[in-house]
Amino acid sequence: MSRDLRNYARRTNRGMVIGFLILLFGVGITLVGIIYGPAAAVFGLICMLAGFAPIVLIWLALTIMSWIVSRSGSQEPEDIHNSNGDLM
């Protein structure tokens, strides 16, 4: 049995986010639909999707940037200081 804690943390975080989204969208939209009607549920779904769009776009941009950095082969920036600590 492997003790890859990073993989465990990644899986746990993914599961928690998926569970949160299922609860938010599933239970939230269902309750809005029961209490206020189907038209309000559809509008609530549209508003939730519009609210999550910036979050998804930021996550996507960060994921793409991480992928580009990992493919470049260099994880550390070049040293722009000379031996005295002054900028070159």
C-alpha distances in whole Angstrom, upper triangle without the diagonal:
4,7,9,12,14,13,12,16,17,16,17,21,21,21,23,26,26,26,29,31,31,32,35,36,36,37,39,41,41,43,45,46,47,49,51,51,49,51,49,46,46,48,45,42,44,44,41,40,42,41,37,39,39,35,34,36,35,32,32,34,32,29,32,32,29,29,32,31,28,30,32,30,32,30,33,36,39,41,44,45,47,47,49,47,50,49,50
4,6,9,11,10,10,13,15,14,16,19,19,20,22,24,24,25,28,29,30,31,34,35,35,36,38,40,41,42,44,45,46,48,50,50,48,50,48,45,45,46,43,41,43,43,39,38,40,39,35,36,36,33,32,34,32,29,30,31,29,26,28,29,25,25,28,27,24,26,29,27,28,26,29,33,35,37,40,42,44,43,46,43,46,45,46
4,6,9,9,8,11,13,13,14,17,18,19,20,23,23,24,26,28,29,30,32,34,34,35,37,39,40,41,43,45,46,47,49,49,48,49,47,44,44,45,42,40,42,41,38,37,39,37,34,35,35,31,30,32,31,27,29,30,27,25,28,28,24,25,28,26,24,26,28,26,27,25,27,31,34,35,39,40,42,41,43,41,44,43,45
4,6,5,6,9,10,11,12,14,16,17,18,20,21,23,24,26,27,29,30,32,32,34,35,37,38,40,41,43,44,46,47,47,46,47,45,42,42,43,40,38,39,39,35,34,36,34,31,32,32,28,27,29,27,24,25,27,23,21,24,24,21,21,24,23,20,23,25,23,24,22,24,28,31,32,36,37,39,39,41,39,41,40,42
4,5,5,6,8,10,10,12,14,15,16,18,20,21,22,24,25,27,28,30,31,32,33,35,36,37,39,41,42,43,45,45,44,45,43,40,40,41,38,36,37,37,33,32,34,32,29,30,30,26,26,28,26,22,24,25,22,20,24,24,20,21,24,23,20,23,26,24,24,22,24,27,30,32,35,36,39,39,40,38,40,39,41
4,5,5,6,9,10,10,12,14,15,16,18,20,21,23,24,26,27,28,29,31,32,34,35,36,38,40,41,42,43,44,42,43,41,38,38,39,36,34,35,34,31,30,32,30,26,27,27,23,22,24,22,19,20,22,18,17,20,20,16,17,21,19,17,20,22,21,21,18,21,24,28,29,32,34,36,37,38,35,38,37,38
4,5,5,6,8,10,10,12,14,15,16,18,20,21,22,24,26,27,28,29,31,32,34,35,37,38,40,41,42,42,41,42,40,37,37,38,35,32,34,33,30,29,31,29,26,27,27,23,22,24,22,19,20,22,19,17,20,20,17,17,21,20,17,20,23,22,23,20,23,26,30,32,35,36,39,39,41,39,41,40,41
4,5,5,6,9,10,11,12,14,15,16,18,20,21,22,24,26,26,27,29,31,32,33,35,37,38,39,41,41,40,41,39,36,36,37,34,32,33,33,29,29,31,29,26,27,27,24,23,25,24,20,22,24,21,19,22,23,20,21,24,23,21,24,26,25,26,24,26,29,33,35,37,39,42,42,43,41,43,42,43
4,5,5,6,8,10,10,12,14,15,16,18,20,21,22,24,25,26,27,29,31,32,33,35,36,38,39,39,38,39,37,34,35,35,32,30,31,31,27,27,29,26,23,25,24,21,20,23,21,18,20,22,19,17,21,21,18,19,23,22,20,23,26,25,25,22,25,27,31,33,35,37,40,40,41,38,40,39,41
4,5,5,6,9,10,11,12,14,15,17,18,20,21,22,24,25,26,28,29,31,32,34,35,37,38,38,36,37,35,32,32,33,30,28,29,29,25,24,26,24,21,22,22,18,17,20,18,15,16,19,16,14,17,18,15,16,20,19,18,20,23,23,23,21,24,26,30,32,34,36,39,40,41,38,40,39,40
4,6,5,6,9,10,11,12,14,15,16,18,20,21,22,23,25,26,28,29,31,32,34,35,36,36,35,36,34,31,31,32,29,27,29,28,25,24,26,25,21,23,23,20,19,21,20,17,18,21,19,16,20,21,18,19,23,23,21,23,26,26,27,24,27,30,33,36,38,40,43,44,45,42,44,43,44
4,5,5,6,9,10,10,12,14,15,16,18,20,21,22,23,25,26,27,29,31,32,33,35,35,34,35,33,30,31,31,28,26,28,28,24,24,26,24,21,23,23,20,19,22,21,18,20,22,20,18,22,23,20,21,25,25,23,26,29,28,29,26,29,31,35,37,39,41,44,45,46,43,44,43,45
4,5,5,6,9,10,10,12,14,15,16,18,19,20,21,23,25,26,27,29,31,32,33,34,32,33,31,28,29,29,26,24,26,25,21,21,23,21,18,20,20,16,16,19,17,14,17,19,17,16,19,20,18,19,23,23,21,24,27,27,27,24,27,29,33,35,37,39,42,43,44,41,42,41,43
4,5,5,6,9,10,11,12,14,15,16,18,19,20,22,23,25,26,28,29,31,32,32,30,31,30,26,27,27,24,22,24,23,20,19,21,20,16,18,19,15,14,17,17,13,15,18,16,14,18,20,18,18,22,22,21,23,26,27,27,25,28,30,34,36,38,40,43,44,46,42,44,42,44
4,6,5,6,9,10,10,12,14,15,16,17,19,21,22,23,25,26,27,29,30,31,29,31,29,25,26,27,24,22,24,24,20,20,23,21,18,20,21,18,17,20,20,16,18,21,20,18,22,23,21,22,26,26,25,27,30,30,31,29,31,34,37,39,42,44,47,48,49,46,47,46,48
4,5,5,6,9,10,10,12,14,15,16,17,19,20,21,23,25,26,27,29,29,28,29,27,24,25,26,22,21,23,22,18,19,21,19,16,19,20,16,16,20,19,16,19,21,20,19,22,24,22,23,27,27,26,29,31,32,32,29,32,34,38,39,41,43,47,47,48,45,46,45,47
4,5,5,6,9,10,10,12,14,15,15,17,19,20,21,23,25,26,27,27,26,27,25,22,22,23,20,18,20,19,15,15,18,16,13,15,16,13,12,16,16,13,15,18,17,16,20,21,20,21,25,25,25,27,30,30,31,28,31,32,36,38,40,42,45,47,47,44,45,44,46
4,5,5,6,9,10,11,11,13,15,16,17,19,20,22,23,25,26,26,24,26,24,21,21,22,19,17,19,19,15,15,18,17,13,16,18,14,13,17,18,15,16,20,19,18,21,23,22,22,26,27,26,28,31,32,33,30,33,35,39,41,43,45,48,49,51,47,48,47,48
4,5,5,6,8,10,10,11,13,15,16,17,19,20,21,23,24,25,24,25,23,20,21,22,19,17,20,20,16,16,20,18,15,18,20,17,16,20,20,18,20,23,22,21,24,26,25,26,29,30,29,31,34,35,36,33,36,38,41,43,45,47,51,52,53,49,51,49,51
4,5,5,6,8,10,10,11,13,15,16,17,19,20,21,23,23,22,24,21,18,19,20,17,15,18,17,13,14,17,15,13,16,17,14,15,18,19,17,19,22,21,21,24,26,25,26,29,30,29,32,34,35,36,33,35,37,41,43,44,46,50,51,51,48,49,48,50
4,5,5,6,8,10,10,11,13,15,16,17,19,20,21,21,20,21,19,16,16,17,14,12,14,14,10,11,14,13,10,13,15,13,13,16,17,15,17,20,20,20,23,25,24,25,28,29,29,31,34,35,35,33,36,37,41,43,44,46,50,51,52,49,49,48,50
4,6,5,5,7,9,10,11,13,15,16,17,19,20,20,19,20,19,15,16,18,15,13,16,16,12,13,17,16,14,16,19,16,16,20,21,19,20,24,24,23,25,28,27,28,31,32,32,33,36,37,38,36,39,40,44,46,48,50,53,55,56,52,53,51,53
4,6,5,5,7,9,10,11,13,15,16,17,18,19,18,20,18,15,16,18,14,13,16,16,13,14,17,16,15,18,20,18,18,22,22,21,23,26,25,25,28,30,29,30,33,34,34,36,39,40,40,38,40,42,46,48,49,51,55,56,56,53,54,52,54
4,6,6,5,8,10,10,11,13,15,16,17,17,17,18,15,12,14,15,11,10,13,12,9,11,14,12,12,15,17,15,16,19,20,19,21,24,24,24,27,29,28,30,32,34,34,36,38,39,40,37,39,41,44,46,48,50,53,55,55,52,52,51,53
4,6,5,6,8,10,10,11,14,15,16,16,14,15,13,10,11,12,9,7,11,11,8,9,13,12,11,14,17,16,15,19,20,19,21,24,24,24,26,29,29,30,32,34,34,36,38,40,40,38,41,42,45,48,49,51,55,56,57,53,54,52,54
4,6,6,6,9,10,11,12,14,15,15,14,16,14,11,12,14,12,10,13,14,12,13,16,16,15,18,21,19,19,22,24,22,24,27,27,27,29,32,31,32,35,36,36,38,41,42,43,41,43,45,48,51,52,54,58,59,60,56,57,55,57
4,6,5,6,9,10,10,12,14,14,14,16,14,11,13,15,12,11,15,15,13,15,18,17,17,20,22,21,21,24,26,24,26,29,29,29,32,34,34,35,38,39,39,40,43,44,45,43,45,46,50,52,53,55,59,60,61,57,58,56,59
4,5,5,6,9,10,11,12,13,12,14,11,9,11,12,9,9,13,12,10,13,15,14,15,18,20,19,20,23,24,23,25,28,28,28,31,33,33,34,37,38,38,40,43,44,45,42,44,45,49,51,52,54,58,59,60,56,57,55,57
4,5,5,6,9,10,10,10,9,11,9,5,8,9,7,7,10,11,9,12,14,14,15,17,20,20,20,23,25,24,25,28,29,29,31,34,34,35,37,39,39,41,43,45,46,43,46,47,50,52,53,56,59,61,61,58,58,56,58
4,5,5,6,9,10,9,9,12,10,7,10,12,10,10,14,15,13,15,18,18,18,21,24,23,23,26,28,27,28,32,32,32,34,37,37,37,40,42,42,43,46,48,48,46,48,50,53,55,57,59,62,64,65,61,61,60,62
4,5,5,6,8,9,10,12,10,8,12,13,11,12,15,15,14,17,19,19,19,22,25,24,25,28,29,29,30,33,34,34,36,38,38,39,42,43,44,45,48,49,50,47,50,51,54,56,57,59,63,65,65,61,62,60,62
4,6,5,6,7,8,9,7,5,9,10,8,10,13,12,12,15,17,17,18,21,23,23,24,27,28,28,30,32,33,33,36,38,38,39,42,43,44,45,48,49,50,47,50,50,54,56,57,59,63,64,64,61,61,59,61
4,6,6,4,5,8,6,5,8,10,9,10,13,14,14,16,18,19,20,22,25,25,25,28,30,30,31,34,35,35,37,39,40,40,43,45,45,46,49,51,51,49,52,52,56,58,59,61,65,67,67,63,64,62,64
4,6,6,8,11,9,8,12,14,12,14,17,17,17,20,22,22,23,26,28,28,28,31,33,33,34,37,38,38,40,42,42,43,46,48,48,49,52,53,54,52,54,55,59,61,62,64,68,69,70,66,66,64,67
4,6,9,11,9,9,13,14,12,15,17,17,17,20,22,22,23,26,28,28,29,32,33,33,35,37,38,39,41,43,43,44,47,48,49,50,53,55,55,53,55,55,59,61,62,64,67,69,69,65,66,64,66
4,7,8,6,7,11,11,10,13,15,15,16,19,20,20,22,25,27,27,28,31,32,33,34,37,38,38,40,42,43,44,46,48,48,50,52,54,55,52,54,55,59,60,61,63,67,69,69,65,65,63,65
4,6,6,6,9,10,11,13,15,16,17,19,20,21,23,25,28,28,28,31,33,33,34,37,38,38,40,42,43,44,46,48,48,50,52,54,55,53,55,56,59,61,62,64,68,70,70,66,67,64,66
4,5,5,6,9,10,10,12,14,15,17,18,20,21,23,26,26,26,28,31,31,32,34,36,36,38,40,41,41,44,46,46,47,50,52,53,51,53,54,57,60,60,63,66,68,69,65,65,63,65
4,5,5,6,9,10,11,12,14,16,17,18,20,21,24,25,25,27,30,30,31,33,35,36,37,39,41,41,43,45,46,47,49,52,52,50,53,53,56,59,59,62,65,68,68,64,64,62,64
4,5,5,6,9,10,10,12,14,15,16,18,20,23,23,24,26,28,29,30,32,34,34,36,38,39,40,42,44,45,46,48,50,51,49,51,51,55,57,57,59,63,65,65,62,62,60,61
4,5,5,6,9,10,10,12,14,15,16,18,21,22,22,24,26,27,27,30,32,32,33,36,37,37,40,42,42,43,46,48,48,46,49,49,53,55,56,58,62,64,64,60,60,58,60
4,5,5,6,9,10,11,12,14,15,17,20,21,20,23,25,25,26,28,30,30,32,34,35,36,38,40,41,42,44,46,47,45,48,48,52,54,54,57,61,63,63,60,60,57,59
4,5,5,6,9,10,11,12,14,15,18,19,20,22,24,25,25,28,30,30,31,34,35,36,38,40,41,42,44,46,47,45,47,47,50,53,53,55,59,61,62,58,58,55,57
4,5,5,6,9,10,10,12,14,17,17,18,20,22,23,24,26,28,28,30,32,33,34,36,38,39,40,42,45,45,43,45,45,49,51,51,54,57,59,60,56,56,54,56
4,5,5,6,9,10,11,12,15,16,16,18,20,21,21,24,26,26,27,30,31,31,34,36,36,37,40,42,42,41,43,43,47,49,50,52,56,58,58,55,55,53,54
4,5,5,6,9,10,11,14,15,15,17,19,20,20,23,25,25,26,29,30,31,33,35,36,37,39,41,42,40,42,42,46,48,48,51,55,57,57,54,54,51,53
4,5,5,6,9,10,12,14,14,16,18,19,20,22,24,25,26,28,30,31,32,34,35,37,39,41,41,39,41,41,45,47,47,49,53,55,55,52,52,49,51
4,5,5,6,9,11,11,12,15,16,17,18,20,22,22,24,26,27,28,30,32,33,34,36,39,39,37,39,39,43,45,45,48,51,53,54,50,50,48,50
4,5,5,6,10,10,10,12,14,15,16,18,20,20,22,24,25,26,28,30,31,32,34,36,37,35,37,37,41,43,44,46,50,52,53,49,49,47,48
4,6,5,8,10,10,11,14,15,16,17,19,20,22,24,25,26,28,30,31,32,34,36,36,35,37,37,40,42,43,45,49,51,51,48,48,45,47
4,6,7,8,9,11,12,14,15,17,18,20,21,23,24,26,27,29,30,32,33,36,35,33,35,35,39,41,41,43,47,49,49,46,46,43,45
4,6,5,6,9,10,11,12,14,16,16,18,20,21,22,24,26,27,29,30,33,33,31,33,33,36,39,39,42,45,47,48,44,44,42,44
4,5,5,6,9,10,10,12,14,15,16,18,20,21,22,24,26,27,29,31,31,30,32,32,35,37,38,41,44,47,47,43,43,41,42
4,5,5,6,9,10,10,12,14,15,16,18,20,21,23,24,26,27,30,29,27,29,29,32,34,35,37,41,43,44,40,40,37,39
4,5,5,6,9,10,11,12,14,15,16,18,20,21,23,24,26,28,28,26,27,28,31,33,34,36,40,42,43,39,39,37,39
4,5,5,6,9,10,10,12,14,15,16,18,20,21,22,24,27,27,25,27,28,31,34,35,37,41,43,44,40,40,38,39
4,5,5,6,9,10,11,12,14,15,16,18,20,21,23,25,25,24,26,26,29,32,32,35,39,41,42,38,38,36,37
4,5,5,6,9,10,11,12,14,15,17,18,20,21,24,23,21,23,23,27,29,29,32,36,38,39,35,35,33,34
4,6,5,6,9,10,10,12,14,15,16,18,20,22,22,20,22,23,26,29,30,33,36,38,39,35,36,34,35
4,5,5,6,9,10,11,12,14,15,17,18,21,21,20,22,23,26,29,30,33,37,39,40,36,37,34,35
4,5,5,6,9,10,11,12,14,15,17,19,19,18,20,20,23,26,27,30,33,36,37,33,33,31,32
4,5,5,6,9,10,11,12,14,15,17,17,15,17,18,21,24,25,28,31,33,34,31,31,29,30
4,5,5,6,9,10,11,12,14,16,17,15,18,19,22,25,27,30,33,35,36,33,34,31,32
4,5,5,6,9,10,11,12,15,16,15,18,18,21,25,26,29,32,35,36,33,33,30,31
4,5,5,6,9,10,11,13,13,12,14,15,18,21,22,25,29,31,32,29,29,27,27
4,5,5,6,9,10,12,12,10,13,14,18,21,22,25,28,30,32,29,30,27,28
4,6,5,6,9,11,12,11,15,16,19,22,24,27,30,32,34,31,32,29,30
4,6,5,6,9,10,11,13,14,17,20,22,25,28,30,32,29,30,27,27
4,5,5,7,7,7,10,11,14,17,19,22,25,27,29,26,27,24,25
4,6,6,7,7,11,13,16,19,21,24,27,28,31,28,29,27,27
4,5,8,10,13,14,16,20,22,25,28,30,32,30,31,28,28
4,6,8,11,11,13,17,19,22,24,27,29,27,27,25,24
4,7,9,11,13,16,19,22,24,25,28,26,27,25,24
4,6,7,9,12,15,18,20,22,24,22,23,21,21
4,7,10,12,15,18,20,21,24,21,23,21,21
4,6,9,12,14,16,18,20,17,19,17,18
4,6,9,11,14,16,18,15,16,14,15
4,6,9,11,14,16,14,14,12,12
4,6,8,10,12,10,11,9,10
4,7,10,11,9,9,6,6
4,7,8,5,5,5,6
4,5,5,6,6,6
4,5,8,9,10
4,6,9,10
4,7,9
4,6
4
